[in-house]
Amino acid sequence: MVQVPDSVQQLLKELEIEATRDQVPIIRGPERELLLLAAEKAHPKRILEVGTAIGYSTLLLASHFPEATIDTLEIDPVRHERAVAVMKQAGYEKRVHCHLGDAAELLPHMEGPYDFLYLDGPKGQYLRQLQVIEPKLTNTAVIAADNVLFRGLVQSKDPVPHRYRTLVMRLREYISYVSEKYHTHIYVEGDGLSVSAKCVMRNGG
């Protein structure tokens, strides 16, 4: 594993404190390590992330994969601006490109190929986003999606509260899709992280 500069490690710690203070969801604990392991499988040269937030996971990926360039998408202008500042502070602004806007509008215009895709934006849009970017993934791409178990409701046999039914239904559709089309593993740590490998696609797809 690459040795992350002390200055970047300190910046990551500062972002963790900031995220807690401002209630910004970021990847933490075991999920963080699983994300890095998933990316490592792809030996990434080009990474696409949907859901920059304040740039924590972006910084994590950029620091651990110094040869990779990253496109990261964020709809919130305040968080986007913070992420841009973070990348500049870390010295990664030349290879990390922060895009502001709705992923539904930005994704069709992103230029691949990408060998690692990280979905961490609106959970109900995962499947639609993946299907848009699929043609731009390499044959050995790895796809990671965070929070796919959503508070345990996705795997639960109990009735889903009405306000979460559409979201849970869409996450189940996403899991079904990637499980059928790719070799997929769902890690139950945190709120669930799915990792799908394109190199062993099923049914010859």
C-alpha positions in Angstrom: 0.0 0.0 0.0 1.2 3.5 -0.8 2.6 5.6 2.0 0.2 8.5 2.4 1.9 11.8 3.2 1.6 13.0 6.8 0.0 16.3 5.6 -2.7 14.3 3.8 -3.3 12.1 6.8 -3.8 15.2 8.9 -6.2 16.6 6.4 -8.2 13.4 6.4 -8.5 13.7 10.2 -9.6 17.3 9.9 -12.3 16.3 7.4 -13.5 13.6 9.7 -14.0 16.1 12.5 -15.6 18.6 10.1 -18.0 15.9 8.8 -19.0 15.0 12.3 -19.6 18.6 13.2 -21.5 19.5 10.1 -23.3 16.1 9.9 -21.9 15.4 6.5 -22.0 11.6 5.7 -18.6 10.2 4.9 -17.2 6.7 4.7 -15.8 5.5 8.0 -14.3 2.6 9.8 -14.3 -0.8 8.1 -16.1 0.5 5.1 -13.2 2.8 4.4 -10.8 0.0 4.3 -13.1 -2.1 2.2 -13.4 0.8 -0.3 -9.6 0.9 -0.6 -9.4 -2.9 -1.1 -12.1 -2.7 -3.8 -10.2 0.0 -5.6 -6.9 -1.8 -5.3 -8.5 -4.8 -7.2 -9.0 -2.5 -10.2 -5.4 -1.1 -10.2 -7.1 2.2 -11.1 -5.8 4.7 -13.6 -9.1 6.5 -14.0 -11.7 6.7 -11.2 -15.2 8.1 -11.3 -17.0 9.0 -8.1 -20.6 10.1 -7.8 -21.1 12.1 -4.6 -18.1 14.1 -3.7 -19.5 15.7 -0.5 -16.6 17.6 1.1 -14.0 15.4 -0.7 -13.2 12.9 2.1 -13.4 9.7 0.0 -12.0 11.6 -3.0 -8.9 12.5 -1.0 -8.7 9.0 0.4 -8.7 7.5 -3.1 -6.3 10.1 -4.6 -3.8 9.6 -1.8 -3.8 5.9 -2.0 -3.7 5.7 -5.8 -1.2 8.4 -6.9 -1.2 7.3 -10.5 -4.9 7.6 -10.9 -6.9 10.6 -12.2 -10.3 11.2 -10.6 -13.6 12.7 -11.9 -15.9 13.4 -9.0 -19.5 14.7 -9.1 -21.3 16.8 -6.5 -24.6 18.6 -6.8 -24.3 20.8 -3.6 -22.3 24.0 -4.5 -21.0 24.5 -0.9 -19.7 21.0 -0.6 -18.3 21.1 -4.1 -16.4 24.3 -3.2 -15.0 22.7 -0.1 -13.9 19.7 -2.0 -12.1 21.8 -4.6 -10.2 23.6 -1.7 -9.3 20.3 -0.2 -7.8 19.0 -3.4 -5.8 22.2 -3.8 -4.6 22.0 -0.2 -3.5 18.4 -0.8 -1.8 19.3 -4.1 -4.0 17.0 -6.1 -5.9 19.6 -8.1 -4.2 18.6 -11.4 -5.4 15.0 -11.3 -8.7 15.3 -9.4 -11.4 17.1 -11.4 -14.4 18.2 -9.3 -17.6 18.6 -11.3 -20.5 20.6 -10.0 -24.0 19.6 -11.1 -26.7 16.9 -11.1 -25.2 13.5 -11.9 -28.1 12.7 -14.2 -27.0 15.6 -16.4 -23.2 15.2 -16.0 -22.8 11.4 -16.4 -23.7 11.2 -20.1 -20.9 13.7 -20.8 -18.2 12.1 -18.8 -15.4 10.6 -21.0 -14.2 7.2 -20.1 -12.9 4.7 -19.9 -13.0 4.3 -16.1 -11.6 1.3 -14.3 -13.1 2.1 -10.9 -16.6 3.5 -10.2 -17.7 4.6 -6.7 -21.4 5.4 -6.2 -22.1 7.4 -3.1 -24.7 9.9 -4.2 -28.5 9.5 -4.1 -29.1 5.9 -3.2 -32.3 5.6 -5.3 -30.3 6.6 -8.5 -27.6 3.9 -8.3 -28.9 1.6 -11.0 -29.8 4.4 -13.4 -26.3 6.0 -12.9 -24.5 2.7 -13.4 -26.4 1.9 -16.6 -25.5 5.3 -18.0 -21.8 4.9 -17.3 -21.5 1.1 -18.0 -20.4 1.6 -21.6 -17.5 3.7 -20.4 -16.1 1.1 -17.9 -13.1 -1.0 -18.8 -13.4 -4.8 -19.1 -11.7 -5.1 -15.7 -13.6 -2.4 -13.9 -14.7 -2.6 -10.3 -17.8 -0.9 -9.1 -18.4 0.0 -5.4 -21.6 1.4 -4.0 -22.1 2.6 -0.5 -25.0 2.3 1.9 -26.7 -0.4 -0.2 -28.3 -2.0 2.9 -29.8 1.2 4.1 -30.3 0.8 7.9 -30.8 -2.9 7.4 -34.1 -2.4 5.6 -32.9 -3.8 2.2 -32.3 -7.3 3.6 -35.0 -7.2 6.2 -38.1 -9.4 5.8 -40.2 -7.0 7.9 -42.5 -4.4 6.3 -40.6 -1.3 5.1 -41.8 2.1 6.5 -43.8 3.8 3.8 -41.4 6.7 3.4 -38.5 4.4 2.6 -40.3 2.0 0.3 -39.3 3.5 -3.0 -35.7 3.9 -1.9 -35.5 0.3 -0.6 -37.1 -1.0 -3.7 -34.6 0.7 -5.9 -31.6 -0.5 -3.8 -33.0 -4.0 -4.1 -33.2 -3.6 -7.9 -29.6 -2.3 -7.9 -28.3 -5.3 -5.9 -30.3 -7.7 -8.1 -28.8 -6.1 -11.2 -25.2 -6.2 -10.2 -25.6 -9.7 -8.7 -26.9 -11.0 -11.9 -24.5 -9.2 -14.3 -21.3 -9.1 -12.2 -19.5 -11.1 -9.5 -20.8 -9.1 -6.5 -20.2 -9.2 -2.8 -22.2 -7.3 -0.3 -20.2 -6.3 2.8 -22.5 -5.8 5.8 -20.1 -3.5 7.7 -21.5 0.0 8.3 -24.6 0.6 6.1 -23.5 -2.0 3.5 -20.9 -1.7 0.7 -21.4 -3.6 -2.5 -18.4 -4.5 -4.7 -18.9 -5.7 -8.2 -16.2 -7.0 -10.5 -16.7 -6.5 -14.2 -13.9 -8.9 -15.2 -16.1 -11.9 -14.3 -19.4 -10.8 -15.8 -22.0 -13.6 -15.9 -23.9 -15.0 -18.8 -21.1 -13.8 -21.2 -22.4 -10.2 -20.9 
